[in-house]
Amino acid sequence: MAKVFHKLQTLLRKPFADKSLRDSLKKGLRPFHLPLVLLIICILAYGVLTPWLGFYWDDWVWIWIGHSQGRSALLNIDQAHRPLSGEVLWLGALLFGENPFGWQFYTLTARWLAGLAAWWMLNQLWPHSKARNAAVTLLICVYPAYTHQFVAVNSSRHVFPLALFFLSIGAMVAAVRKPGWCWPYTTLALASTILAMLTSEYFYGLELLRPLILWIAFSGQEQTPRQQLGKTLRAWLPYLAVLVAVFAWRYQVSKTANYDISLLDKLSAAPWETLSQIITTIVGDAYTAGLAIWVKAFSIPAARNLGAGKIGLLLTLVGSGALLAFASLMAFPAEKRKATGQALLLGAAALLVGGLPAWLTGLEIKLAFPGDRLTLPLAFGAALVAAVLLEALVRWRVVWALLVAVIAGLSIGADFQTAVAYQQDWHLQADFFEQLSWRAPGLEPDTAIVSDVLPYVYDKDDSLSGPLNMIYAPDSPSDRYHILYLDTRLGKAIPALEKGLPITYETHSLQFSGSTDQVLLVYYNPPQCLRILHPVYDVNLHRLPDLLQQALPIATLDPITNAPQATSLTPAQIFGTVPETGWCYYFQKADLARQFRDWDEVVHIAQSAFQLNIEPNHASELVPYIQGYAYTGQYDRALDLTKQAAELNTAPAMQRMLCDAWNDITGHAPASVVREATLGEINAAFNCQTP
């Protein structure tokens, strides 16, 4: 084993023995090029798919408020507990309006600025460790745990404060390192931290790092530990005063707005048990978001998950990102490794205090959406610990740089995979609203769309109400329509699954008032077509979720009108592009015609669809056509489609659904010899119980 290790060492060191490769790297890439490198790295991680990304989660709430109430209304967003976050949203809306690409660019720029600020801050603290500082900065920029980067509108008000935090720390260190210019840097440091804390509470915990950072800044001077401690405390005092004032204000605000600080009540009720739980949580979160996340970046998906084209692009991004990171690190002159212990201590401390806002309020930090939004304050500690641990464990600089570069490249790959998931979510949003607009060209005001959880990873029901209102009531100052998930709203906004009950929902400055008498029950399970459920026809819909089955008695189609409102926006105007029309377009149009019992129109649509040789996504999507052909006297065609549906889905529920359709035909279609003969064949085949 020793011989193998020695050969490996020789192979790794040989290319750099004459410094030719290192010299060539330096000629092409200088250390002062790092800001440009960071920009390219951010683009590789977050910018490649931005033209095909959109709005998600709380993005839609802010976009809809800005659309319906004017951009100035954004200034009031979360004003009680984040007084300046609305300004970030307002500026973004002023610059980019309702353009998703513009907002993605806005937040990507913020991430780059955070990287620049971190680079400057680290150089103030450790001016002789620029290669390590560059490695930490690269990892901060690509930190893969924080997937909310693509929730661009909402995330902008958290990523910009991260840049301000790093700027404040750097200015604070510069103030004590350059006493002749103390007051300008101190002013900048205090102003930046106040702006950051009044915009987002995410980085309150990191403020506790200041005394440790100041201690490091004062180290190396000829002084006793007592003198160093005195300098540290005196320099910390103005920042401590700001921190105490903000903490006191935020504690008072938390009682009436946003998340309550629940940890103090738990400590009072069960101190030892709570203390044990919080220590376990802190250590677990620090490990998961600080160390394990870099291992997760090594996950490369199978081609079936992304497709061959995206797999190729993924590998290109990983390779080019790693190469660029490696070249940028090797461009720095060789340095003696200094302050490794200090850096590791600071990184560990950052991991142990970074999640304080979440821990105080009982929120869970997870590596899954939406809990991963709380990992952003841990990015600094995670990057610092990773870079320093590798530096401590790996003796050779080139190997260290290579390992950091590989982690950075794979993290870019992880970020790209996240972007692909967001792209798919945007496509599903567009498909959902396009199909909805086909099926319901117009909707009576105050209609609630009630559903099981829709197949979106990065959205929730109240956020999807934004595009819903933009389609059906773009000029309304509040919600005339709302989407509600049964699993979270039943027993709350929806009191019960009974007729005649009020439905009320309020979020921020938006209010919705409706009734269980005016509910569209929606089932969307791609690739099947969207279904606005009929209280009779869809009772036996195969694999209909239990909650939707229970809600069928309150379903109605009455709010649907056959013509769009005059001011309606189309999904194409909102989403830019929409899925190509196919089977689902014809199904929605046929289902709409069936609602109004326009059977001639159903048959006309059927003929258009079948001429294109397109296939249904689910057997139940043939039922409107079966009814249409039967009601127009074309029983042979109706019988053929019934047999086709039964072959596509042999489940008993599908057979019962076909029986329900023919029972409806029995009760309403004119009697004839052909009808009776066909019904006899249907009853014999499916054992239907004729009413």
Buried (B, 14 or more C-beta within 10 A) or exposed (E): EEEEEEEEEEEEEEEBEEEEEBEEBBEEBEBEBBBEBBBBBBBBBBBBBBEBBBBBBBBBBBBBBBBBBEBEBBBBBBEEBBBBBBBBBBBBBEEBEBEBBBBBBBBBBBBBBBBBBBBBBBBBBBEEBBBBBBBBBBBBBBBBBBBBBBBBBBBBBBBBBBBBBBBBBBBBBBBBBEEEEBEEBBEBBBBBBBBBBBBBBBBBBBBBBBBBBBBBBBEEEEEEEEEBBEBBEEBBEBBBEBBEEBBEBBEEBBEEBBBBBBBEEBBEEEEEEBEEBBEEBBEEBBEBBBBBBBEBBEEBBEEEEBEEEBBEBBEBBBEBBBEBBBBBBBBBEEEEBBBBEBBBBBBBBBBBBBBBBBBBBBBEBBBEBBEBBBBBBBBBBBBBBBBBBBBBEBEEBBBBBBBBBBBBBBBBBBBBBBBBBBBBBBBBBBBBBBBBBBBBBBBBEBBBBBBBBBEBBBBBBBBBBBBBBBBBBBBBBBBBBBBBBBEBBBEEBBBEBEEEBEBBBEBBBBEBBBBBBBBBBBBBBBEBBBBBBBBEBBBBBBEBBEBBBEBBEBBBBEBBEEEBBEEBBBBEEBBBEBBEBBBBBBBBBBBBBBBEEBBEBBBBBBEEBBEEEBEBBBBBBBBBBBBBBBBBBBBEBBBBBBEBBBEBBEEEBBBBBBBBBBBBBBEEBEEEEEBEEBBEBBBEBBEBEEE
